[in-house]
Amino acid sequence: MNEKWMSELLQRLDRIADALESLAARLPVAAGRGAEDRPEEPPDVRPERAVSPGPEGNGEADAVPGPITQVPEPLARFLESRGIRVRRVPPPTPADPVLDRTAVQLATRYPQLREILARIKNTMQTGGTWYQKLAGRPAEEIGACCQFCHQLHQLAFLTEYRYYRSPRCLIEARTSSDPLAQNFFSGQWLERYVRCEVQAVAGADGPGLALLANSQVVLPNHADFELDLLVAFDGRVFWIEAKSGQYQQYLRKYSEVARMLGLGRDQAIVVLAEAAPAVCEGLTSLFGMTVCQAPDFSRVFRELTAGRRLRVAG
């Protein structure tokens, strides 16, 4: 190694050291910024304003990153009166209509499609191949499974799909690992189904419905929380949570949030995909919320709103 080469190397190292010192001088400012101050959306998306003012501080504390999404006025007033601040509301997407239809199909035929959904959820992280034997099953169940898988294949939620007719009666498919598909199968399908059912019930009684779906909020105790569905209808506010999988560890928390919202059993609803009617009755008594199976939700919601109208009329 000659002296000229060594001299050039040292000069380069000096410049690198200067650059690192300059960068380090800026790090305390960046490190001091909390998660709320870091943008979650691309630079061209502006922050939304909170529904209710947060703690006293600088002007940036009230501006929360996320798309500008209008909170319906009845729900904005309701949340503000409870000291709850909205952080973010996901905007609608062009894919919503087709995903809603798929969610309704899955929910209404859930007993027949339960095993198919389980196969999909077990393979959606890796995009693996799975098989479902249907030999000996009722023709209605076979038709429901094949129709559902065919639709998922058209949506590219299944990257491969084939049905082998009798005597094999076998479905062979490969699940997509796309995040959109993963979110849908992880539980978003039940949330979409509940929202569609609420809209169907309210639509039969005319206008006056306000919805807020998947809103990220800050509770009065400063804890972050996501409300699956908040509904203003028939002069009242309803809060609805949907759980497609294990629910046991969530019900106590839901009960506490219901009290923060000031909503009793007739206005706080939990919809479960995997629970027997007798279990739902027991949970309703224990936690002070209406707990029901997904197939029963439409009927339950109609009864709750119809009961209100009858009391007002009387």
Backbone hydrogen bonds in HBPLUS format (Angstrom, degrees):
<---DONOR---> <-ACCEPTOR-->    atom                        ^
c    i                          cat <-CA-CA->   ^        H-A-AA   ^      H-
h    n   atom  resd res      DA  || num        DHA   H-A  angle D-A-AA Bond
n    s   type  num  typ     dist DA aas  dist angle  dist       angle   num
A0006-MET N   A0002-ASN O   3.11 MM   4  6.37 158.4  2.16 147.5 154.1     1
A0007-SER N   A0003-GLU O   2.90 MM   4  6.09 152.0  1.98 148.1 155.2     2
A0008-GLU N   A0004-LYS O   3.12 MM   4  6.39 159.0  2.17 147.7 152.3     3
A0009-LEU N   A0005-TRP O   3.00 MM   4  6.24 154.5  2.07 147.1 154.5     4
A0010-LEU N   A0006-MET O   3.05 MM   4  6.27 157.1  2.10 148.6 153.8     5
A0011-GLN N   A0007-SER O   3.07 MM   4  6.32 154.3  2.14 146.1 152.9     6
A0012-ARG N   A0008-GLU O   3.06 MM   4  6.32 157.1  2.12 147.8 153.4     7
A0013-LEU N   A0009-LEU O   2.97 MM   4  6.25 156.5  2.02 148.2 155.0     8
A0014-ASP N   A0010-LEU O   2.94 MM   4  6.17 149.4  2.03 145.1 153.2     9
A0015-ARG N   A0011-GLN O   3.07 MM   4  6.39 155.3  2.14 146.7 152.6    10
A0016-ILE N   A0012-ARG O   2.97 MM   4  6.28 155.9  2.03 149.3 155.9    11
A0017-ALA N   A0013-LEU O   2.97 MM   4  6.17 155.3  2.03 145.7 152.3    12
A0018-ASP N   A0014-ASP O   2.96 MM   4  6.26 155.7  2.02 148.3 154.6    13
A0019-ALA N   A0015-ARG O   3.01 MM   4  6.27 157.9  2.06 146.7 152.4    14
A0020-LEU N   A0016-ILE O   2.98 MM   4  6.23 155.4  2.04 148.8 155.3    15
A0021-GLU N   A0017-ALA O   2.97 MM   4  6.22 156.0  2.03 149.4 155.6    16
A0022-SER N   A0018-ASP O   3.00 MM   4  6.27 157.0  2.06 148.3 154.5    17
A0023-LEU N   A0019-ALA O   2.98 MM   4  6.25 154.9  2.05 145.7 152.5    18
A0024-ALA N   A0020-LEU O   2.84 MM   4  6.03 157.3  1.90 148.4 154.9    19
A0025-ALA N   A0021-GLU O   3.08 MM   4  6.28 143.0  2.23 142.6 151.2    20
A0026-ARG N   A0023-LEU O   3.05 MM   3  5.44 144.1  2.18 106.6 116.8    21
A0027-LEU N   A0024-ALA O   3.18 MM   3  5.13 139.7  2.35  96.5 107.6    22
A0030-ALA N   A0026-ARG O   3.44 MM   4  6.79 162.1  2.47 151.3 156.1    23
A0031-ALA N   A0027-LEU O   2.79 MM   4  5.89 165.8  1.81 166.4 170.9    24
A0032-GLY N   A0028-PRO O   3.13 MM   4  6.04 135.5  2.34 133.8 143.2    25
A0033-ARG N   A0030-ALA O   3.20 MM   3  5.56 161.9  2.23 108.7 114.3    26
A0037-ASP N   A0034-GLY O   3.05 MM   3  5.49 146.0  2.16 108.5 117.8    27
A0045-VAL N   A0042-PRO O   2.99 MM   3  5.74 166.8  2.01 130.6 132.5    28
A0048-GLU N   A0064-VAL O   3.16 MM  16  5.79 139.3  2.33 174.2 162.3    29
A0064-VAL N   A0048-GLU O   3.25 MM  16  5.79 151.9  2.33 171.1 170.3    30
A0061-ALA N   A0058-ASN O   3.22 MM   3  5.87 156.1  2.28 116.0 122.0    31
A0063-ALA N   A0060-GLU O   3.22 MM   3  5.21 143.1  2.36  98.7 109.1    32
A0075-LEU N   A0072-PRO O   3.03 MM   3  5.51 119.4  2.41 111.8 126.2    33
A0076-ALA N   A0072-PRO O   2.82 MM   4  6.01 152.0  1.90 155.4 164.2    34
A0077-ARG N   A0073-GLU O   2.97 MM   4  6.15 165.6  1.99 158.1 159.7    35
A0078-PHE N   A0074-PRO O   3.09 MM   4  6.24 154.7  2.16 136.3 143.8    36
A0079-LEU N   A0075-LEU O   2.93 MM   4  6.06 171.0  1.94 151.8 153.3    37
A0080-GLU N   A0076-ALA O   3.00 MM   4  6.09 161.9  2.04 147.5 153.1    38
A0081-SER N   A0077-ARG O   2.96 MM   4  6.08 153.5  2.03 145.8 152.8    39
A0082-ARG N   A0079-LEU O   3.07 MM   3  5.16 137.5  2.26  98.0 110.1    40
A0084-ILE N   A0079-LEU O   2.95 MM   5  5.12 170.0  1.96 150.8 147.9    41
A0083-GLY N   A0080-GLU O   3.08 MM   3  5.06 162.8  2.11 105.0 109.8    42
A0085-ARG N   A0218-VAL O   3.11 MM 133  5.13 158.6  2.15 146.7 148.3    43
A0218-VAL N   A0085-ARG O   2.72 MM 133  5.13 150.3  1.80 150.3 160.4    44
A0087-ARG N   A0216-GLN O   2.65 MM 129  5.38 158.7  1.69 150.8 157.0    45
A0088-ARG N   A0216-GLN O   3.19 MM 128  5.15 155.6  2.25 136.0 139.6    46
A0216-GLN N   A0088-ARG O   2.80 MM 128  5.15 165.7  1.82 161.3 164.7    47
A0096-ASP N   A0093-THR O   3.13 MM   3  5.61 168.0  2.15 118.0 121.8    48
A0099-LEU N   A0095-ALA O   3.10 MM   4  6.20 162.6  2.13 161.1 166.5    49
A0100-ASP N   A0096-ASP O   2.79 MM   4  5.87 152.7  1.86 155.9 163.5    50
A0101-ARG N   A0097-PRO O   3.08 MM   4  6.35 159.8  2.12 146.6 151.1    51
A0102-THR N   A0098-VAL O   3.08 MM   4  6.28 157.2  2.13 143.6 149.7    52
A0103-ALA N   A0099-LEU O   2.90 MM   4  6.06 152.0  1.97 144.0 151.9    53
A0104-VAL N   A0100-ASP O   2.97 MM   4  6.23 158.3  2.01 153.6 158.4    54
A0105-GLN N   A0101-ARG O   3.06 MM   4  6.27 157.1  2.11 144.8 151.0    55
A0106-LEU N   A0102-THR O   3.00 MM   4  6.24 158.4  2.05 147.6 153.1    56
A0107-ALA N   A0103-ALA O   2.92 MM   4  6.10 163.2  1.95 151.7 156.4    57
A0108-THR N   A0104-VAL O   2.95 MM   4  5.96 168.1  1.96 151.1 154.6    58
A0109-ARG N   A0105-GLN O   3.24 MM   4  6.18 139.6  2.41 136.9 146.1    59
A0110-TYR N   A0107-ALA O   3.35 MM   3  4.89 162.5  2.38 103.5 102.1    60
A0112-GLN N   A0109-ARG O   3.00 MM   3  5.57 127.9  2.28 115.9 128.6    61
A0113-LEU N   A0109-ARG O   3.01 MM   4  6.15 141.3  2.16 148.0 159.0    62
A0113-LEU N   A0110-TYR O   3.02 MM   3  4.90 124.2  2.34  96.3 111.7    63
A0114-ARG N   A0110-TYR O   2.80 MM   4  5.45 116.0  2.21 158.6 164.4    64
A0117-LEU N   A0113-LEU O   2.96 MM   4  6.22 164.3  1.99 160.7 164.7    65
A0118-ALA N   A0114-ARG O   3.02 MM   4  6.31 153.5  2.09 146.6 154.1    66
A0119-ARG N   A0115-GLU O   3.01 MM   4  6.30 156.1  2.06 149.3 154.8    67
A0120-ILE N   A0116-ILE O   3.02 MM   4  6.31 158.9  2.06 151.1 157.1    68
A0121-LYS N   A0117-LEU O   2.90 MM   4  6.13 164.9  1.93 155.1 158.6    69
A0122-ASN N   A0118-ALA O   3.07 MM   4  6.18 147.5  2.18 144.0 152.0    70
A0123-THR N   A0120-ILE O   3.10 MM   3  5.38 148.4  2.20 105.1 114.5    71
A0124-MET N   A0120-ILE O   2.95 MM   4  5.83 118.4  2.34 150.8 166.7    72
A0127-GLY N   A0123-THR O   2.77 MM   4  5.55 132.5  2.00 151.8 166.7    73
A0128-GLY N   A0123-THR O   3.19 MM   5  4.97 150.3  2.28 132.6 137.1    74
A0175-THR N   A0128-GLY O   3.18 MM  47  5.95 156.3  2.24 158.0 152.3    75
A0130-TRP N   A0173-ALA O   2.75 MM  43  5.56 160.1  1.79 162.8 168.0    76
A0173-ALA N   A0130-TRP O   3.04 MM  43  5.56 166.3  2.06 159.6 162.2    77
A0132-GLN N   A0171-ILE O   2.96 MM  39  5.06 151.8  2.04 139.8 146.2    78
A0171-ILE N   A0132-GLN O   2.96 MM  39  5.06 167.2  1.98 143.0 147.2    79
A0134-LEU N   A0169-CYS O   2.78 MM  35  5.22 162.2  1.81 177.0 170.9    80
A0137-ARG N   A0134-LEU O   3.05 MM   3  5.47 161.9  2.09 135.0 135.3    81
A0141-GLU N   A0138-PRO O   3.06 MM   3  5.36 121.0  2.43 103.9 117.6    82
A0142-ILE N   A0138-PRO O   3.06 MM   4  6.43 163.0  2.09 157.3 162.3    83
A0143-GLY N   A0139-ALA O   2.89 MM   4  6.06 162.4  1.92 149.0 154.0    84
A0144-ALA N   A0140-GLU O   2.99 MM   4  6.17 154.3  2.05 142.2 149.1    85
A0145-CYS N   A0141-GLU O   2.96 MM   4  6.17 163.0  1.99 153.7 157.5    86
A0146-CYS N   A0142-ILE O   2.97 MM   4  6.15 168.1  1.99 154.6 157.9    87
A0147-GLN N   A0143-GLY O   2.93 MM   4  5.96 161.9  1.96 147.6 153.3    88
A0148-PHE N   A0144-ALA O   2.98 MM   4  6.05 160.1  2.02 144.8 150.4    89
A0149-CYS N   A0145-CYS O   2.97 MM   4  6.14 167.8  1.99 151.0 154.5    90
A0150-HIS N   A0146-CYS O   2.91 MM   4  5.97 155.7  1.97 146.3 153.4    91
A0151-GLN N   A0147-GLN O   3.02 MM   4  6.25 154.3  2.09 144.1 150.7    92
A0152-LEU N   A0148-PHE O   2.93 MM   4  6.25 158.6  1.98 151.2 157.4    93
A0153-HIS N   A0149-CYS O   2.87 MM   4  6.06 148.0  1.98 145.1 153.9    94
A0154-GLN N   A0150-HIS O   3.03 MM   4  6.33 150.3  2.12 143.9 151.5    95
A0155-LEU N   A0151-GLN O   3.06 MM   4  6.38 143.1  2.20 143.7 153.7    96
A0157-PHE N   A0152-LEU O   2.88 MM   5  5.08 140.2  2.04 161.4 158.1    97
A0158-LEU N   A0152-LEU O   3.20 MM   6  5.52 144.2  2.34 114.6 111.1    98
A0156-ALA N   A0153-HIS O   3.09 MM   3  4.92 154.5  2.16  98.6 106.4    99
A0176-SER N   A0157-PHE O   2.93 MM  19  5.13 164.5  1.95 142.4 137.1   100
A0159-THR N   A0174-ARG O   2.86 MM  15  5.60 129.1  2.12 145.9 158.7   101
A0174-ARG N   A0160-GLU O   2.97 MM  14  4.93 151.9  2.05 130.1 129.6   102
A0162-ARG N   A0172-GLU O   2.80 MM  10  5.23 137.7  1.98 155.5 165.7   103
A0172-GLU N   A0162-ARG O   2.84 MM  10  5.23 167.5  1.86 163.1 166.3   104
A0164-TYR N   A0170-LEU O   2.76 MM   6  5.05 170.4  1.77 156.5 159.1   105
A0170-LEU N   A0164-TYR O   3.02 MM   6  5.05 146.7  2.14 133.1 143.1   106
A0168-ARG N   A0165-ARG O   3.06 MM   3  5.86 124.7  2.38 140.2 131.3   107
A0169-CYS N   A0165-ARG O   3.25 MM   4  4.79 168.0  2.27  95.6  99.3   108
A0181-ALA N   A0178-ASP O   3.02 MM   3  5.40 119.9  2.39 109.0 122.7   109
A0182-GLN N   A0178-ASP O   3.01 MM   4  6.32 159.3  2.06 153.9 160.6   110
A0183-ASN N   A0179-PRO O   2.90 MM   4  6.04 164.8  1.92 153.0 155.7   111
A0184-PHE N   A0180-LEU O   3.17 MM   4  6.31 156.2  2.22 140.3 146.9   112
A0185-PHE N   A0181-ALA O   3.00 MM   4  6.22 171.7  2.01 158.7 159.4   113
A0186-SER N   A0182-GLN O   2.93 MM   4  5.90 143.0  2.07 145.5 155.5   114
A0188-GLN N   A0183-ASN O   3.26 MM   5  6.00 154.1  2.33 159.2 155.7   115
A0189-TRP N   A0184-PHE O   3.08 MM   5  5.29 146.9  2.20 150.3 141.5   116
A0190-LEU N   A0187-GLY O   3.18 MM   3  5.70 132.6  2.42 109.9 119.6   117
A0192-ARG N   A0188-GLN O   2.93 MM   4  6.18 159.6  1.97 156.1 161.4   118
A0193-TYR N   A0189-TRP O   3.00 MM   4  6.17 155.2  2.06 142.1 149.2   119
A0194-VAL N   A0190-LEU O   3.02 MM   4  6.21 163.3  2.05 149.7 153.1   120
A0195-ARG N   A0191-GLU O   3.12 MM   4  6.36 162.2  2.15 146.8 151.3   121
A0196-CYS N   A0192-ARG O   2.93 MM   4  6.19 161.9  1.97 152.7 157.7   122
A0197-GLU N   A0193-TYR O   2.95 MM   4  6.20 154.8  2.01 151.7 158.5   123
A0198-VAL N   A0194-VAL O   2.97 MM   4  6.24 157.1  2.02 151.3 157.3   124
A0199-GLN N   A0195-ARG O   2.98 MM   4  6.25 162.7  2.02 152.2 156.6   125
A0200-ALA N   A0196-CYS O   2.94 MM   4  6.17 147.3  2.04 141.5 150.9   126
A0201-VAL N   A0197-GLU O   2.92 MM   4  6.16 161.8  1.95 153.1 157.0   127
A0202-ALA N   A0198-VAL O   2.89 MM   4  6.06 171.3  1.90 155.9 158.7   128
A0203-GLY N   A0199-GLN O   2.78 MM   4  5.71 147.8  1.89 138.5 148.1   129
A0205-ASP N   A0202-ALA O   3.00 MM   3  5.33 151.1  2.09 108.0 117.0   130
A0206-GLY N   A0203-GLY O   3.41 MM   3  5.25 169.1  2.43 103.1 103.4   131
A0210-ALA N   A0232-ALA O   2.99 MM  22  4.98 145.6  2.11 142.3 149.4   132
A0232-ALA N   A0210-ALA O   2.88 MM  22  4.98 163.3  1.91 145.5 149.8   133
A0212-LEU N   A0230-LEU O   2.90 MM  18  5.06 133.1  2.12 149.0 156.9   134
A0230-LEU N   A0212-LEU O   2.89 MM  18  5.06 154.8  1.95 142.1 150.4   135
A0214-ASN N   A0228-ASP O   2.86 MM  14  4.50 163.6  1.89 119.3 124.5   136
A0227-LEU N   A0215-SER O   2.96 MM  12  5.44 156.6  2.01 159.0 159.1   137
A0217-VAL N   A0225-PHE O   2.76 MM   8  5.38 170.8  1.76 169.1 171.6   138
A0225-PHE N   A0217-VAL O   2.96 MM   8  5.38 149.1  2.06 153.3 153.3   139
A0219-LEU N   A0223-ALA O   2.87 MM   4  5.34 169.3  1.88 160.4 157.9   140
A0222-HIS N   A0219-LEU O   2.79 MM   3  5.16 152.7  1.86 125.2 126.4   141
A0229-LEU N   A0240-ILE O   3.17 MM  11  5.20 125.6  2.48 152.4 161.4   142
A0240-ILE N   A0229-LEU O   2.87 MM  11  5.20 170.2  1.88 157.6 160.4   143
A0231-VAL N   A0238-PHE O   2.76 MM   7  4.97 166.9  1.78 156.5 159.7   144
A0238-PHE N   A0231-VAL O   2.68 MM   7  4.97 157.6  1.72 147.7 155.8   145
A0233-PHE N   A0236-ARG O   2.83 MM   3  5.51 156.7  1.88 163.7 169.4   146
A0236-ARG N   A0233-PHE O   3.05 MM   3  5.51 163.6  2.08 115.6 120.9   147
A0239-TRP N   A0267-GLN O   2.84 MM  28  6.26 160.4  1.88 166.1 172.9   148
A0269-ILE N   A0239-TRP O   2.85 MM  30  6.22 167.8  1.87 164.6 168.8   149
A0241-GLU N   A0269-ILE O   2.91 MM  28  6.36 158.4  1.96 155.8 161.6   150
A0271-VAL N   A0241-GLU O   2.77 MM  30  6.16 165.4  1.79 161.7 166.5   151
A0243-LYS N   A0271-VAL O   2.88 MM  28  6.25 165.0  1.90 170.4 174.7   152
A0273-ALA N   A0243-LYS O   3.11 MM  30  6.53 147.6  2.21 157.2 157.4   153
A0250-TYR N   A0247-TYR O   2.96 MM   3  5.48 161.6  1.99 121.1 127.2   154
A0254-TYR N   A0250-TYR O   2.93 MM   4  6.19 162.0  1.96 157.4 163.3   155
A0255-SER N   A0251-LEU O   2.92 MM   4  6.11 153.1  1.99 147.5 154.4   156
A0256-GLU N   A0252-ARG O   3.12 MM   4  6.44 150.9  2.21 144.2 151.4   157
A0256-GLU N   A0253-LYS O   3.08 MM   3  5.12 117.0  2.50  96.1 111.2   158
A0257-VAL N   A0253-LYS O   2.96 MM   4  6.29 159.1  2.01 155.4 161.2   159
A0258-ALA N   A0254-TYR O   2.87 MM   4  6.08 154.7  1.93 149.6 156.6   160
A0259-ARG N   A0255-SER O   3.23 MM   4  6.52 149.7  2.33 140.4 147.0   161
A0260-MET N   A0256-GLU O   3.11 MM   4  6.50 151.0  2.19 143.6 151.7   162
A0261-LEU N   A0257-VAL O   2.87 MM   4  6.18 149.6  1.96 150.4 159.2   163
A0262-GLY N   A0258-ALA O   2.96 MM   4  6.08 115.2  2.39 132.3 149.0   164
A0263-LEU N   A0258-ALA O   3.00 MM   5  5.35 167.1  2.01 155.1 154.8   165
A0262-GLY N   A0259-ARG O   3.04 MM   3  4.83 140.9  2.20  92.2 104.1   166
A0267-GLN N   A0264-GLY O   3.06 MM   3  5.55 160.3  2.10 115.5 121.8   167
A0268-ALA N   A0264-GLY O   3.01 MM   4  6.05 131.5  2.25 158.2 172.5   168
A0290-THR N   A0268-ALA O   2.95 MM  22  6.27 156.8  2.01 167.3 163.6   169
A0270-VAL N   A0290-THR O   2.81 MM  20  6.20 159.3  1.85 155.5 159.9   170
A0292-CYS N   A0270-VAL O   3.01 MM  22  6.49 157.5  2.06 164.1 171.0   171
A0272-LEU N   A0292-CYS O   2.90 MM  20  6.19 167.0  1.92 162.3 166.7   172
A0294-ALA N   A0272-LEU O   2.98 MM  22  5.76 128.8  2.25 152.4 148.6   173
A0279-VAL N   A0276-ALA O   2.99 MM   3  5.20 120.5  2.36 103.9 119.0   174
A0280-CYS N   A0276-ALA O   3.01 MM   4  6.37 156.6  2.06 156.1 163.4   175
A0281-GLU N   A0277-PRO O   3.01 MM   4  6.32 152.4  2.08 148.8 155.9   176
A0282-GLY N   A0278-ALA O   3.13 MM   4  6.40 156.4  2.19 144.0 149.6   177
A0283-LEU N   A0279-VAL O   2.93 MM   4  6.21 160.5  1.97 154.7 159.9   178
A0284-THR N   A0280-CYS O   2.94 MM   4  6.10 152.0  2.02 146.6 154.0   179
A0285-SER N   A0281-GLU O   3.21 MM   4  6.49 155.1  2.28 145.4 150.7   180
A0286-LEU N   A0282-GLY O   3.01 MM   4  6.25 153.5  2.09 147.0 154.8   181
A0287-PHE N   A0283-LEU O   2.97 MM   4  5.94 165.9  1.99 154.1 156.2   182
A0288-GLY N   A0284-THR O   3.16 MM   4  5.61 131.1  2.41 136.7 142.7   183
A0296-ASP N   A0293-GLN O   3.09 MM   3  5.33 136.4  2.28 104.0 116.2   184
A0297-PHE N   A0294-ALA O   3.14 MM   3  5.27 159.7  2.18 109.2 115.5   185
A0300-VAL N   A0296-ASP O   2.95 MM   4  6.13 165.3  1.98 160.4 165.2   186
A0301-PHE N   A0297-PHE O   2.81 MM   4  6.01 166.1  1.83 163.7 166.4   187
A0302-ARG N   A0298-SER O   2.99 MM   4  6.17 156.8  2.05 146.6 153.2   188
A0303-GLU N   A0299-ARG O   2.95 MM   4  6.20 158.1  2.00 149.9 155.8   189
A0304-LEU N   A0300-VAL O   2.98 MM   4  6.24 157.4  2.03 150.3 156.1   190
A0305-THR N   A0301-PHE O   3.04 MM   4  6.24 164.1  2.07 150.6 154.2   191
A0306-ALA N   A0302-ARG O   2.76 MM   4  5.78 155.3  1.82 148.7 157.0   192
A0307-GLY N   A0303-GLU O   2.87 MM   4  5.86 152.4  1.95 142.4 149.3   193
A0309-ARG N   A0305-THR O   3.18 MM   4  6.51 157.2  2.23 145.7 151.0   194
A0310-LEU N   A0306-ALA O   2.96 MM   4  6.22 154.1  2.03 151.1 158.1   195
A0311-ARG N   A0307-GLY O   3.12 MM   4  6.29 154.9  2.18 143.9 149.9   196
A0312-VAL N   A0308-ARG O   3.05 MM   4  6.30 158.7  2.09 151.0 156.6   197
A0313-ALA N   A0309-ARG O   2.92 MM   4  6.10 161.4  1.95 146.4 151.7   198
A0314-GLY N   A0310-LEU O   2.94 MM   4  6.08 147.9  2.04 141.8 150.5   199
